[in-house]
Amino acid sequence: MIRERNPRSTPAPLSTLVAKLIDWAYAQGYQLTAGELYRPSEQAALNAAKGSGIAHSLHTQRLAVDLQLFKDGTYLTDPRRIDR
């Protein structure tokens, strides 16, 4: 059984951390687009059944966010292309 997490009991709300990440990314010359922030458990179950996700995604608890990272207009999918 998966134990539900209370997003308000985390040390810092996810939205605060995501805001800091977005600020940092733009300061480094990256651009971001946002994908899913919340996913109903029914959708997570459908995604898992199709093989494109997991049934107990942290999105269902509002503890995950999908961001797409770009540099100079190019979508970065290879971690080796990201400056550290």
Buried (B, 14 or more C-beta within 10 A) or exposed (E): EEEEEEEEEBEEBBEEEBEEEBEEBEEEEBBBEEEEBEBEEEBBBBBBEEEEBEEBBBBBBBBBBEBEBEBEEEEBEEEEEEEE
